[in-house]
């Protein structure tokens, strides 16, 4: 199976929006109310918000393909684009989102390795991310990638305040 990565351009914002909504919904719809999920999706994946993020030079988006089929995407943040400052000289992995049909094919590891390459290219000393405390498969994956628990912050799924664990990996 061939895994490839392609930088996402503003011209592809609608594809990014559809993929974001699909992957986020598939992952979290069973653990959240329909209203909270709908409210979150409307705000987080608004076309103007995604366009602004794509235009930010400190944020980078990549589509992931498996055998030529769109399988997911990666969003990385540097400097002030990070959702918070966890460590000096850090790179944030904001999203590793994979379509359900493409999970368990090594894409998460592939996207993580690509994030690591970019972090090294940017001379970052730390990679970090926030992951919902109840997203057990993701927590297990990041622990396998040698991330450690570093703290937590609030994440709002609509009106529902949830806890994201901050996971850090020194490189």
LUMVODO-136562 format. One record per residue: x, y, z of N, C-alpha, C in turn; residue number from 1. Coordinates in steps of 0.05 Angstrom, whole numbers, plus 5000, padded with zeros to 4 digits. Atoms other than C-alpha are relative to their C-alpha. Layout:
<recs>
n_xx:X&n_yy:Y&n_zz:Z&ca_xx:X&ca_yy:Y&ca_zz:Z&c_xx:X&c_yy:Y&c_zz:Z&vexti:NUM $
...
</recs>
This chain:
<recs>
n_xx:5017&n_yy:4976&n_zz:5000&ca_xx:5000&ca_yy:5000&ca_zz:5000&c_xx:5018&c_yy:5025&c_zz:5000&vexti:1 $
n_xx:4984&n_yy:4976&n_zz:5003&ca_xx:5027&ca_yy:5067&ca_zz:4979&c_xx:4987&c_yy:5023&c_zz:5015&vexti:2 $
n_xx:5009&n_yy:4976&n_zz:4984&ca_xx:5020&ca_yy:5126&ca_zz:5028&c_xx:5014&c_yy:5024&c_zz:4989&vexti:3 $
n_xx:4989&n_yy:4975&n_zz:5010&ca_xx:5029&ca_yy:5196&ca_zz:5001&c_xx:4987&c_yy:5024&c_zz:5015&vexti:4 $
n_xx:5008&n_yy:4975&n_zz:4987&ca_xx:5022&ca_yy:5267&ca_zz:5028&c_xx:5000&c_yy:5022&c_zz:4980&vexti:5 $
n_xx:5001&n_yy:4977&n_zz:5018&ca_xx:5001&ca_yy:5330&ca_zz:4992&c_xx:4992&c_yy:5024&c_zz:5016&vexti:6 $
n_xx:5006&n_yy:4975&n_zz:4986&ca_xx:5002&ca_yy:5401&ca_zz:5018&c_xx:4972&c_yy:5010&c_zz:4990&vexti:7 $
n_xx:5027&n_yy:4991&n_zz:5007&ca_xx:4930&ca_yy:5429&ca_zz:5020&c_xx:5001&c_yy:5030&c_zz:4994&vexti:8 $
n_xx:5001&n_yy:4972&n_zz:5008&ca_xx:4917&ca_yy:5495&ca_zz:4984&c_xx:4972&c_yy:5011&c_zz:5006&vexti:9 $
n_xx:5025&n_yy:4986&n_zz:4995&ca_xx:4862&ca_yy:5546&ca_zz:4995&c_xx:4978&c_yy:4991&c_zz:4980&vexti:10 $
n_xx:5019&n_yy:5009&n_zz:5021&ca_xx:4830&ca_yy:5522&ca_zz:4930&c_xx:4986&c_yy:4973&c_zz:5008&vexti:11 $
n_xx:5011&n_yy:5026&n_zz:4991&ca_xx:4816&ca_yy:5455&ca_zz:4966&c_xx:4985&c_yy:5002&c_zz:5026&vexti:12 $
n_xx:5012&n_yy:4996&n_zz:4974&ca_xx:4782&ca_yy:5485&ca_zz:5027&c_xx:4974&c_yy:4985&c_zz:5003&vexti:13 $
n_xx:5026&n_yy:5015&n_zz:4998&ca_xx:4714&ca_yy:5453&ca_zz:5011&c_xx:5005&c_yy:4970&c_zz:5005&vexti:14 $
n_xx:4993&n_yy:5028&n_zz:4995&ca_xx:4745&ca_yy:5384&ca_zz:5007&c_xx:5010&c_yy:4996&c_zz:5029&vexti:15 $
n_xx:4990&n_yy:5001&n_zz:4972&ca_xx:4781&ca_yy:5398&ca_zz:5073&c_xx:4977&c_yy:5001&c_zz:5019&vexti:16 $
n_xx:5023&n_yy:4997&n_zz:4982&ca_xx:4716&ca_yy:5420&ca_zz:5105&c_xx:4984&c_yy:4974&c_zz:5001&vexti:17 $
n_xx:5016&n_yy:5025&n_zz:5001&ca_xx:4678&ca_yy:5357&ca_zz:5082&c_xx:5015&c_yy:4978&c_zz:5015&vexti:18 $
n_xx:4984&n_yy:5021&n_zz:4987&ca_xx:4735&ca_yy:5312&ca_zz:5105&c_xx:5001&c_yy:5004&c_zz:5030&vexti:19 $
n_xx:4999&n_yy:4994&n_zz:4972&ca_xx:4740&ca_yy:5347&ca_zz:5172&c_xx:4974&c_yy:4992&c_zz:5014&vexti:20 $
n_xx:5026&n_yy:5007&n_zz:4988&ca_xx:4665&ca_yy:5340&ca_zz:5186&c_xx:4996&c_yy:4970&c_zz:5000&vexti:21 $
n_xx:5004&n_yy:5029&n_zz:5001&ca_xx:4664&ca_yy:5267&ca_zz:5163&c_xx:5017&c_yy:4986&c_zz:5021&vexti:22 $
n_xx:4983&n_yy:5014&n_zz:4982&ca_xx:4724&ca_yy:5245&ca_zz:5204&c_xx:4995&c_yy:5006&c_zz:5029&vexti:23 $
n_xx:5005&n_yy:4993&n_zz:4972&ca_xx:4708&ca_yy:5284&ca_zz:5267&c_xx:4973&c_yy:4987&c_zz:5009&vexti:24 $
n_xx:5026&n_yy:5012&n_zz:4993&ca_xx:4635&ca_yy:5261&ca_zz:5266&c_xx:5002&c_yy:4970&c_zz:5004&vexti:25 $
n_xx:4998&n_yy:5029&n_zz:4998&ca_xx:4653&ca_yy:5188&ca_zz:5254&c_xx:5014&c_yy:4992&c_zz:5027&vexti:26 $
n_xx:4984&n_yy:5006&n_zz:4976&ca_xx:4702&ca_yy:5190&ca_zz:5313&c_xx:4985&c_yy:5006&c_zz:5025&vexti:27 $
n_xx:5010&n_yy:4990&n_zz:4975&ca_xx:4661&ca_yy:5228&ca_zz:5364&c_xx:4969&c_yy:5000&c_zz:5003&vexti:28 $
n_xx:5030&n_yy:4998&n_zz:4999&ca_xx:4586&ca_yy:5222&ca_zz:5347&c_xx:4988&c_yy:4983&c_zz:5022&vexti:29 $
n_xx:5012&n_yy:5018&n_zz:4981&ca_xx:4573&ca_yy:5164&ca_zz:5394&c_xx:5005&c_yy:5008&c_zz:5029&vexti:30 $
n_xx:4994&n_yy:4992&n_zz:4973&ca_xx:4603&ca_yy:5198&ca_zz:5455&c_xx:4990&c_yy:5028&c_zz:5007&vexti:31 $
n_xx:5009&n_yy:4972&n_zz:4995&ca_xx:4570&ca_yy:5267&ca_zz:5448&c_xx:4972&c_yy:5003&c_zz:4990&vexti:32 $
n_xx:5027&n_yy:4994&n_zz:5009&ca_xx:4501&ca_yy:5296&ca_zz:5440&c_xx:5000&c_yy:5010&c_zz:4972&vexti:33 $
n_xx:5002&n_yy:4991&n_zz:5028&ca_xx:4478&ca_yy:5310&ca_zz:5369&c_xx:5002&c_yy:5031&c_zz:4999&vexti:34 $
n_xx:5000&n_yy:4971&n_zz:5000&ca_xx:4468&ca_yy:5384&ca_zz:5387&c_xx:5028&c_yy:5011&c_zz:5005&vexti:35 $
n_xx:4972&n_yy:4991&n_zz:4994&ca_xx:4538&ca_yy:5393&ca_zz:5418&c_xx:5018&c_yy:4995&c_zz:4976&vexti:36 $
n_xx:4984&n_yy:5006&n_zz:5024&ca_xx:4569&ca_yy:5358&ca_zz:5358&c_xx:4994&c_yy:5019&c_zz:4977&vexti:37 $
n_xx:5008&n_yy:4982&n_zz:5022&ca_xx:4530&ca_yy:5400&ca_zz:5308&c_xx:5011&c_yy:5028&c_zz:5005&vexti:38 $
n_xx:4990&n_yy:4973&n_zz:4994&ca_xx:4549&ca_yy:5465&ca_zz:5344&c_xx:5030&c_yy:5001&c_zz:4996&vexti:39 $
n_xx:4971&n_yy:5000&n_zz:5003&ca_xx:4622&ca_yy:5446&ca_zz:5346&c_xx:5008&c_yy:4999&c_zz:4970&vexti:40 $
n_xx:4994&n_yy:5002&n_zz:5029&ca_xx:4624&ca_yy:5425&ca_zz:5272&c_xx:4995&c_yy:5026&c_zz:4985&vexti:41 $
n_xx:5007&n_yy:4974&n_zz:5014&ca_xx:4590&ca_yy:5490&ca_zz:5250&c_xx:5022&c_yy:5021&c_zz:5005&vexti:42 $
n_xx:4980&n_yy:4980&n_zz:4992&ca_xx:4642&ca_yy:5532&ca_zz:5287&c_xx:5028&c_yy:4992&c_zz:4990&vexti:43 $
n_xx:4973&n_yy:5008&n_zz:5005&ca_xx:4706&ca_yy:5492&ca_zz:5279&c_xx:5007&c_yy:4997&c_zz:4970&vexti:44 $
n_xx:4994&n_yy:5005&n_zz:5028&ca_xx:4699&ca_yy:5476&ca_zz:5205&c_xx:4985&c_yy:5018&c_zz:4982&vexti:45 $
n_xx:5012&n_yy:4979&n_zz:5016&ca_xx:4667&ca_yy:5540&ca_zz:5180&c_xx:5020&c_yy:5006&c_zz:4977&vexti:46 $
n_xx:4982&n_yy:4995&n_zz:5023&ca_xx:4695&ca_yy:5555&ca_zz:5110&c_xx:5018&c_yy:5024&c_zz:5004&vexti:47 $
n_xx:4983&n_yy:4977&n_zz:4996&ca_xx:4720&ca_yy:5624&ca_zz:5129&c_xx:5021&c_yy:4995&c_zz:5021&vexti:48 $
n_xx:4980&n_yy:5007&n_zz:4979&ca_xx:4755&ca_yy:5596&ca_zz:5191&c_xx:5022&c_yy:4982&c_zz:4988&vexti:49 $
n_xx:4980&n_yy:5018&n_zz:5013&ca_xx:4788&ca_yy:5540&ca_zz:5151&c_xx:5017&c_yy:5015&c_zz:4980&vexti:50 $
n_xx:4984&n_yy:4984&n_zz:5019&ca_xx:4809&ca_yy:5590&ca_zz:5097&c_xx:5021&c_yy:5017&c_zz:5014&vexti:51 $
n_xx:4981&n_yy:4984&n_zz:4984&ca_xx:4841&ca_yy:5635&ca_zz:5149&c_xx:5023&c_yy:4982&c_zz:5010&vexti:52 $
n_xx:4979&n_yy:5019&n_zz:4990&ca_xx:4878&ca_yy:5575&ca_zz:5178&c_xx:5019&c_yy:4991&c_zz:4978&vexti:53 $
n_xx:4983&n_yy:5008&n_zz:5023&ca_xx:4902&ca_yy:5553&ca_zz:5109&c_xx:5019&c_yy:5023&c_zz:4992&vexti:54 $
n_xx:4984&n_yy:4977&n_zz:5007&ca_xx:4928&ca_yy:5624&ca_zz:5097&c_xx:5021&c_yy:5007&c_zz:5021&vexti:55 $
n_xx:4981&n_yy:4994&n_zz:4979&ca_xx:4967&ca_yy:5626&ca_zz:5162&c_xx:5026&c_yy:4985&c_zz:4995&vexti:56 $
n_xx:4974&n_yy:5013&n_zz:5006&ca_xx:5041&ca_yy:5613&ca_zz:5147&c_xx:5010&c_yy:4982&c_zz:5022&vexti:57 $
n_xx:4991&n_yy:5017&n_zz:4977&ca_xx:5049&ca_yy:5581&ca_zz:5216&c_xx:4983&c_yy:4975&c_zz:5003&vexti:58 $
n_xx:5016&n_yy:5025&n_zz:5001&ca_xx:4996&ca_yy:5527&ca_zz:5201&c_xx:5004&c_yy:4986&c_zz:4974&vexti:59 $
n_xx:4997&n_yy:5015&n_zz:5024&ca_xx:5006&ca_yy:5472&ca_zz:5152&c_xx:4981&c_yy:4976&c_zz:5000&vexti:60 $
n_xx:5020&n_yy:5022&n_zz:5004&ca_xx:4954&ca_yy:5423&ca_zz:5125&c_xx:5010&c_yy:4982&c_zz:4978&vexti:61 $
n_xx:4993&n_yy:5020&n_zz:5021&ca_xx:4967&ca_yy:5359&ca_zz:5086&c_xx:4979&c_yy:4979&c_zz:4998&vexti:62 $
n_xx:5018&n_yy:5022&n_zz:5005&ca_xx:4920&ca_yy:5310&ca_zz:5054&c_xx:5017&c_yy:4974&c_zz:5000&vexti:63 $
n_xx:4987&n_yy:5026&n_zz:5001&ca_xx:4939&ca_yy:5237&ca_zz:5064&c_xx:4985&c_yy:4982&c_zz:4981&vexti:64 $
n_xx:5012&n_yy:5019&n_zz:5019&ca_xx:4927&ca_yy:5186&ca_zz:5009&c_xx:5011&c_yy:4972&c_zz:5005&vexti:65 $
n_xx:4992&n_yy:5028&n_zz:4999&ca_xx:4928&ca_yy:5111&ca_zz:5011&c_xx:4993&c_yy:4988&c_zz:4973&vexti:66 $
n_xx:5005&n_yy:5011&n_zz:5027&ca_xx:4936&ca_yy:5080&ca_zz:4942&c_xx:4984&c_yy:5019&c_zz:4983&vexti:67 $
n_xx:5013&n_yy:4980&n_zz:5016&ca_xx:4913&ca_yy:5145&ca_zz:4911&c_xx:4973&c_yy:5010&c_zz:5009&vexti:68 $
n_xx:5026&n_yy:4992&n_zz:4990&ca_xx:4850&ca_yy:5151&ca_zz:4952&c_xx:5003&c_yy:5018&c_zz:5025&vexti:69 $
n_xx:4998&n_yy:4982&n_zz:4978&ca_xx:4839&ca_yy:5209&ca_zz:5000&c_xx:4992&c_yy:4986&c_zz:5026&vexti:70 $
n_xx:5004&n_yy:5016&n_zz:4976&ca_xx:4845&ca_yy:5178&ca_zz:5069&c_xx:4999&c_yy:5016&c_zz:5025&vexti:71 $
n_xx:5000&n_yy:4984&n_zz:4976&ca_xx:4854&ca_yy:5234&ca_zz:5118&c_xx:5016&c_yy:5025&c_zz:4997&vexti:72 $
n_xx:4982&n_yy:4976&n_zz:5001&ca_xx:4894&ca_yy:5296&ca_zz:5136&c_xx:5014&c_yy:5005&c_zz:5026&vexti:73 $
n_xx:4983&n_yy:4992&n_zz:4978&ca_xx:4945&ca_yy:5326&ca_zz:5182&c_xx:5000&c_yy:5031&c_zz:5001&vexti:74 $
n_xx:4998&n_yy:4971&n_zz:4996&ca_xx:4945&ca_yy:5397&ca_zz:5212&c_xx:5022&c_yy:5004&c_zz:5021&vexti:75 $
n_xx:4978&n_yy:4993&n_zz:4982&ca_xx:5008&ca_yy:5425&ca_zz:5244&c_xx:5002&c_yy:5030&c_zz:5005&vexti:76 $
n_xx:4998&n_yy:4971&n_zz:4994&ca_xx:5020&ca_yy:5491&ca_zz:5279&c_xx:5027&c_yy:5006&c_zz:5013&vexti:77 $
n_xx:4975&n_yy:4989&n_zz:4989&ca_xx:5083&ca_yy:5530&ca_zz:5295&c_xx:4995&c_yy:5027&c_zz:5012&vexti:78 $
n_xx:5000&n_yy:4973&n_zz:4990&ca_xx:5095&ca_yy:5593&ca_zz:5335&c_xx:4973&c_yy:5008&c_zz:5011&vexti:79 $
n_xx:5025&n_yy:4990&n_zz:4989&ca_xx:5033&ca_yy:5635&ca_zz:5350&c_xx:4976&c_yy:4986&c_zz:4989&vexti:80 $
n_xx:5023&n_yy:5015&n_zz:5010&ca_xx:4988&ca_yy:5589&ca_zz:5309&c_xx:4992&c_yy:4977&c_zz:5019&vexti:81 $
n_xx:5006&n_yy:5021&n_zz:4981&ca_xx:4992&ca_yy:5538&ca_zz:5366&c_xx:4977&c_yy:5008&c_zz:5018&vexti:82 $
n_xx:5023&n_yy:4994&n_zz:4983&ca_xx:4930&ca_yy:5533&ca_zz:5408&c_xx:5008&c_yy:5009&c_zz:5027&vexti:83 $
n_xx:4989&n_yy:4989&n_zz:4975&ca_xx:4973&ca_yy:5546&ca_zz:5469&c_xx:5030&c_yy:4995&c_zz:4999&vexti:84 $
n_xx:4971&n_yy:5003&n_zz:4999&ca_xx:5046&ca_yy:5552&ca_zz:5486&c_xx:5007&c_yy:4979&c_zz:5022&vexti:85 $
n_xx:4994&n_yy:5022&n_zz:4981&ca_xx:5065&ca_yy:5485&ca_zz:5518&c_xx:5030&c_yy:4999&c_zz:5006&vexti:86 $
n_xx:4971&n_yy:5001&n_zz:4996&ca_xx:5140&ca_yy:5489&ca_zz:5508&c_xx:5013&c_yy:5019&c_zz:4980&vexti:87 $
n_xx:4987&n_yy:4983&n_zz:5020&ca_xx:5190&ca_yy:5535&ca_zz:5475&c_xx:5009&c_yy:4983&c_zz:4976&vexti:88 $
n_xx:4990&n_yy:5013&n_zz:5024&ca_xx:5209&ca_yy:5517&ca_zz:5404&c_xx:4985&c_yy:4974&c_zz:4994&vexti:89 $
n_xx:5017&n_yy:5024&n_zz:5002&ca_xx:5151&ca_yy:5468&ca_zz:5396&c_xx:4984&c_yy:5001&c_zz:4974&vexti:90 $
n_xx:5019&n_yy:5003&n_zz:5022&ca_xx:5107&ca_yy:5442&ca_zz:5340&c_xx:4976&c_yy:4985&c_zz:5012&vexti:91 $
n_xx:5025&n_yy:5012&n_zz:4991&ca_xx:5034&ca_yy:5426&ca_zz:5354&c_xx:4989&c_yy:4983&c_zz:4977&vexti:92 $
n_xx:5016&n_yy:5016&n_zz:5018&ca_xx:5000&ca_yy:5368&ca_zz:5320&c_xx:4971&c_yy:5005&c_zz:5008&vexti:93 $
n_xx:5028&n_yy:4994&n_zz:4993&ca_xx:4929&ca_yy:5396&ca_zz:5320&c_xx:4981&c_yy:4978&c_zz:4991&vexti:94 $
n_xx:5019&n_yy:5021&n_zz:5010&ca_xx:4896&ca_yy:5342&ca_zz:5278&c_xx:5015&c_yy:4979&c_zz:4984&vexti:95 $
n_xx:4995&n_yy:5023&n_zz:5016&ca_xx:4911&ca_yy:5273&ca_zz:5253&c_xx:4973&c_yy:4987&c_zz:4997&vexti:96 $
n_xx:5027&n_yy:5010&n_zz:5004&ca_xx:4844&ca_yy:5255&ca_zz:5223&c_xx:5000&c_yy:4980&c_zz:4977&vexti:97 $
n_xx:5000&n_yy:5021&n_zz:5020&ca_xx:4834&ca_yy:5190&ca_zz:5184&c_xx:4972&c_yy:4989&c_zz:4997&vexti:98 $
n_xx:5026&n_yy:5011&n_zz:5006&ca_xx:4772&ca_yy:5165&ca_zz:5149&c_xx:4998&c_yy:4971&c_zz:5011&vexti:99 $
n_xx:5005&n_yy:5026&n_zz:4988&ca_xx:4741&ca_yy:5103&ca_zz:5181&c_xx:5010&c_yy:4977&c_zz:4983&vexti:100 $
n_xx:4993&n_yy:5022&n_zz:5018&ca_xx:4753&ca_yy:5058&ca_zz:5121&c_xx:5030&c_yy:4997&c_zz:4997&vexti:101 $
n_xx:4971&n_yy:5000&n_zz:5004&ca_xx:4828&ca_yy:5075&ca_zz:5122&c_xx:5015&c_yy:4996&c_zz:5027&vexti:102 $
n_xx:4986&n_yy:5004&n_zz:4975&ca_xx:4842&ca_yy:5064&ca_zz:5196&c_xx:5012&c_yy:4972&c_zz:5001&vexti:103 $
n_xx:4986&n_yy:5026&n_zz:4996&ca_xx:4888&ca_yy:5007&ca_zz:5217&c_xx:5017&c_yy:4992&c_zz:4975&vexti:104 $
n_xx:4983&n_yy:5005&n_zz:5023&ca_xx:4931&ca_yy:5015&ca_zz:5154&c_xx:5027&c_yy:5015&c_zz:5003&vexti:105 $
n_xx:4974&n_yy:4987&n_zz:4995&ca_xx:4990&ca_yy:5052&ca_zz:5186&c_xx:5000&c_yy:5030&c_zz:4993&vexti:106 $
n_xx:5000&n_yy:4971&n_zz:5007&ca_xx:4967&ca_yy:5122&ca_zz:5166&c_xx:5006&c_yy:5018&c_zz:5023&vexti:107 $
n_xx:4994&n_yy:4984&n_zz:4976&ca_xx:4969&ca_yy:5149&ca_zz:5237&c_xx:5030&c_yy:5002&c_zz:5004&vexti:108 $
n_xx:4970&n_yy:5001&n_zz:4997&ca_xx:5042&ca_yy:5128&ca_zz:5243&c_xx:5013&c_yy:5016&c_zz:4978&vexti:109 $
n_xx:4989&n_yy:4985&n_zz:5023&ca_xx:5057&ca_yy:5155&ca_zz:5173&c_xx:4997&c_yy:5030&c_zz:5004&vexti:110 $
n_xx:5004&n_yy:4971&n_zz:4995&ca_xx:5027&ca_yy:5223&ca_zz:5190&c_xx:5016&c_yy:5010&c_zz:5023&vexti:111 $
n_xx:4983&n_yy:4992&n_zz:4978&ca_xx:5063&ca_yy:5225&ca_zz:5256&c_xx:5029&c_yy:5003&c_zz:4991&vexti:112 $
n_xx:4972&n_yy:4999&n_zz:5010&ca_xx:5129&ca_yy:5210&ca_zz:5221&c_xx:5004&c_yy:5025&c_zz:4983&vexti:113 $
n_xx:4998&n_yy:4976&n_zz:5016&ca_xx:5115&ca_yy:5267&ca_zz:5172&c_xx:5001&c_yy:5025&c_zz:5018&vexti:114 $
n_xx:5000&n_yy:4978&n_zz:4981&ca_xx:5101&ca_yy:5314&ca_zz:5230&c_xx:5028&c_yy:5002&c_zz:5014&vexti:115 $
n_xx:4973&n_yy:5001&n_zz:4987&ca_xx:5167&ca_yy:5292&ca_zz:5263&c_xx:5021&c_yy:5011&c_zz:4981&vexti:116 $
n_xx:4981&n_yy:4989&n_zz:5020&ca_xx:5205&ca_yy:5307&ca_zz:5198&c_xx:4998&c_yy:5030&c_zz:4998&vexti:117 $
n_xx:5003&n_yy:4971&n_zz:5001&ca_xx:5176&ca_yy:5377&ca_zz:5195&c_xx:5010&c_yy:5013&c_zz:5025&vexti:118 $
n_xx:4990&n_yy:4989&n_zz:4975&ca_xx:5191&ca_yy:5389&ca_zz:5268&c_xx:5031&c_yy:5001&c_zz:5000&vexti:119 $
n_xx:4970&n_yy:5000&n_zz:5002&ca_xx:5264&ca_yy:5369&ca_zz:5256&c_xx:5010&c_yy:5021&c_zz:4980&vexti:120 $
n_xx:4993&n_yy:4980&n_zz:5020&ca_xx:5267&ca_yy:5413&ca_zz:5194&c_xx:4998&c_yy:5028&c_zz:5011&vexti:121 $
n_xx:5004&n_yy:4974&n_zz:4987&ca_xx:5241&ca_yy:5472&ca_zz:5235&c_xx:5016&c_yy:5003&c_zz:5025&vexti:122 $
n_xx:4984&n_yy:5000&n_zz:4976&ca_xx:5291&ca_yy:5456&ca_zz:5290&c_xx:4984&c_yy:5002&c_zz:5026&vexti:123 $
n_xx:5017&n_yy:5001&n_zz:4976&ca_xx:5236&ca_yy:5443&ca_zz:5341&c_xx:5012&c_yy:4979&c_zz:5019&vexti:124 $
n_xx:4990&n_yy:5019&n_zz:4980&ca_xx:5255&ca_yy:5408&ca_zz:5405&c_xx:4978&c_yy:4984&c_zz:5013&vexti:125 $
n_xx:5023&n_yy:5014&n_zz:4988&ca_xx:5185&ca_yy:5386&ca_zz:5424&c_xx:4977&c_yy:4999&c_zz:4980&vexti:126 $
n_xx:5026&n_yy:5003&n_zz:5014&ca_xx:5122&ca_yy:5359&ca_zz:5391&c_xx:4979&c_yy:4996&c_zz:5022&vexti:127 $
n_xx:5021&n_yy:5004&n_zz:4980&ca_xx:5057&ca_yy:5364&ca_zz:5429&c_xx:4973&c_yy:5000&c_zz:4987&vexti:128 $
n_xx:5028&n_yy:5001&n_zz:5010&ca_xx:4982&ca_yy:5353&ca_zz:5421&c_xx:4982&c_yy:4999&c_zz:5024&vexti:129 $
n_xx:5021&n_yy:5004&n_zz:4980&ca_xx:4917&ca_yy:5353&ca_zz:5459&c_xx:4982&c_yy:4978&c_zz:4990&vexti:130 $
n_xx:5017&n_yy:5023&n_zz:5008&ca_xx:4875&ca_yy:5290&ca_zz:5459&c_xx:4979&c_yy:4996&c_zz:5022&vexti:131 $
n_xx:5022&n_yy:5003&n_zz:4981&ca_xx:4807&ca_yy:5279&ca_zz:5492&c_xx:5006&c_yy:4976&c_zz:5018&vexti:132 $
n_xx:4994&n_yy:5020&n_zz:4980&ca_xx:4815&ca_yy:5239&ca_zz:5556&c_xx:4985&c_yy:4974&c_zz:4996&vexti:133 $
n_xx:5016&n_yy:5024&n_zz:5005&ca_xx:4762&ca_yy:5190&ca_zz:5532&c_xx:5005&c_yy:4988&c_zz:4972&vexti:134 $
n_xx:4993&n_yy:5011&n_zz:5026&ca_xx:4793&ca_yy:5178&ca_zz:5463&c_xx:5022&c_yy:4979&c_zz:5005&vexti:135 $
n_xx:4981&n_yy:5020&n_zz:4992&ca_xx:4826&ca_yy:5114&ca_zz:5486&c_xx:5018&c_yy:4989&c_zz:4978&vexti:136 $
n_xx:4982&n_yy:5010&n_zz:5022&ca_xx:4851&ca_yy:5089&ca_zz:5418&c_xx:5022&c_yy:5021&c_zz:4994&vexti:137 $
n_xx:4980&n_yy:4980&n_zz:5006&ca_xx:4886&ca_yy:5156&ca_zz:5405&c_xx:5020&c_yy:5002&c_zz:5023&vexti:138 $
n_xx:4981&n_yy:5000&n_zz:4978&ca_xx:4916&ca_yy:5157&ca_zz:5475&c_xx:5020&c_yy:4977&c_zz:4999&vexti:139 $
n_xx:4982&n_yy:5023&n_zz:5003&ca_xx:4944&ca_yy:5087&ca_zz:5465&c_xx:5020&c_yy:5004&c_zz:4978&vexti:140 $
n_xx:4983&n_yy:4995&n_zz:5023&ca_xx:4972&ca_yy:5107&ca_zz:5397&c_xx:5022&c_yy:5020&c_zz:5008&vexti:141 $
n_xx:4980&n_yy:4980&n_zz:4993&ca_xx:5007&ca_yy:5169&ca_zz:5425&c_xx:5020&c_yy:4990&c_zz:5021&vexti:142 $
n_xx:4981&n_yy:5012&n_zz:4980&ca_xx:5036&ca_yy:5131&ca_zz:5484&c_xx:5019&c_yy:4981&c_zz:4986&vexti:143 $
n_xx:4982&n_yy:5018&n_zz:5016&ca_xx:5063&ca_yy:5080&ca_zz:5434&c_xx:5021&c_yy:5016&c_zz:4985&vexti:144 $
n_xx:4981&n_yy:4983&n_zz:5014&ca_xx:5096&ca_yy:5138&ca_zz:5398&c_xx:5018&c_yy:5016&c_zz:5019&vexti:145 $
n_xx:4982&n_yy:4989&n_zz:4978&ca_xx:5131&ca_yy:5157&ca_zz:5464&c_xx:4992&c_yy:5028&c_zz:5008&vexti:146 $
n_xx:5010&n_yy:4975&n_zz:4988&ca_xx:5088&ca_yy:5217&ca_zz:5482&c_xx:4995&c_yy:4995&c_zz:5029&vexti:147 $
n_xx:5006&n_yy:5002&n_zz:4972&ca_xx:5080&ca_yy:5231&ca_zz:5556&c_xx:4980&c_yy:5021&c_zz:5008&vexti:148 $
n_xx:5021&n_yy:4981&n_zz:4990&ca_xx:5024&ca_yy:5265&ca_zz:5595&c_xx:5014&c_yy:5023&c_zz:5013&vexti:149 $
n_xx:4987&n_yy:4976&n_zz:4991&ca_xx:5043&ca_yy:5337&ca_zz:5609&c_xx:4981&c_yy:5020&c_zz:5014&vexti:150 $
n_xx:5019&n_yy:4982&n_zz:4988&ca_xx:4979&ca_yy:5369&ca_zz:5634&c_xx:4973&c_yy:4996&c_zz:4986&vexti:151 $
n_xx:5027&n_yy:5002&n_zz:5013&ca_xx:4908&ca_yy:5383&ca_zz:5610&c_xx:4990&c_yy:5029&c_zz:4995&vexti:152 $
n_xx:5015&n_yy:4975&n_zz:5004&ca_xx:4863&ca_yy:5438&ca_zz:5583&c_xx:4971&c_yy:4993&c_zz:4993&vexti:153 $
n_xx:5028&n_yy:5004&n_zz:5006&ca_xx:4789&ca_yy:5448&ca_zz:5571&c_xx:4996&c_yy:5001&c_zz:4970&vexti:154 $
n_xx:5008&n_yy:5000&n_zz:5028&ca_xx:4759&ca_yy:5433&ca_zz:5503&c_xx:4969&c_yy:5000&c_zz:5000&vexti:155 $
n_xx:5030&n_yy:4998&n_zz:5001&ca_xx:4687&ca_yy:5453&ca_zz:5487&c_xx:4989&c_yy:4987&c_zz:4975&vexti:156 $
n_xx:5015&n_yy:5013&n_zz:5021&ca_xx:4645&ca_yy:5406&ca_zz:5446&c_xx:4972&c_yy:5012&c_zz:5002&vexti:157 $
n_xx:5025&n_yy:4985&n_zz:4996&ca_xx:4588&ca_yy:5454&ca_zz:5436&c_xx:5000&c_yy:5013&c_zz:5027&vexti:158 $
n_xx:5002&n_yy:4989&n_zz:4973&ca_xx:4566&ca_yy:5472&ca_zz:5506&c_xx:5013&c_yy:4981&c_zz:5021&vexti:159 $
n_xx:4989&n_yy:5020&n_zz:4982&ca_xx:4598&ca_yy:5410&ca_zz:5537&c_xx:5030&c_yy:5004&c_zz:5004&vexti:160 $
n_xx:4971&n_yy:4997&n_zz:4994&ca_xx:4665&ca_yy:5424&ca_zz:5572&c_xx:5012&c_yy:4973&c_zz:5005&vexti:161 $
n_xx:4986&n_yy:5026&n_zz:4998&ca_xx:4712&ca_yy:5365&ca_zz:5563&c_xx:5029&c_yy:5005&c_zz:5007&vexti:162 $
n_xx:4972&n_yy:4997&n_zz:4993&ca_xx:4783&ca_yy:5352&ca_zz:5584&c_xx:5017&c_yy:4987&c_zz:4978&vexti:163 $
n_xx:4980&n_yy:5010&n_zz:5018&ca_xx:4839&ca_yy:5344&ca_zz:5534&c_xx:5026&c_yy:4997&c_zz:5016&vexti:164 $
n_xx:4974&n_yy:5004&n_zz:4988&ca_xx:4904&ca_yy:5314&ca_zz:5558&c_xx:5021&c_yy:5011&c_zz:4982&vexti:165 $
n_xx:4977&n_yy:4989&n_zz:5016&ca_xx:4967&ca_yy:5350&ca_zz:5535&c_xx:5021&c_yy:4978&c_zz:5000&vexti:166 $
n_xx:4980&n_yy:5021&n_zz:5004&ca_xx:5016&ca_yy:5298&ca_zz:5508&c_xx:5024&c_yy:5013&c_zz:4986&vexti:167 $
n_xx:4975&n_yy:4987&n_zz:5010&ca_xx:5089&ca_yy:5318&ca_zz:5495&c_xx:5020&c_yy:4978&c_zz:4994&vexti:168 $
n_xx:4977&n_yy:5017&n_zz:5007&ca_xx:5147&ca_yy:5285&ca_zz:5460&c_xx:5024&c_yy:5018&c_zz:4994&vexti:169 $
n_xx:4976&n_yy:4985&n_zz:5005&ca_xx:5217&ca_yy:5313&ca_zz:5463&c_xx:5015&c_yy:4987&c_zz:4977&vexti:170 $
n_xx:4986&n_yy:5012&n_zz:5023&ca_xx:5257&ca_yy:5304&ca_zz:5399&c_xx:5028&c_yy:5010&c_zz:4998&vexti:171 $
</recs>
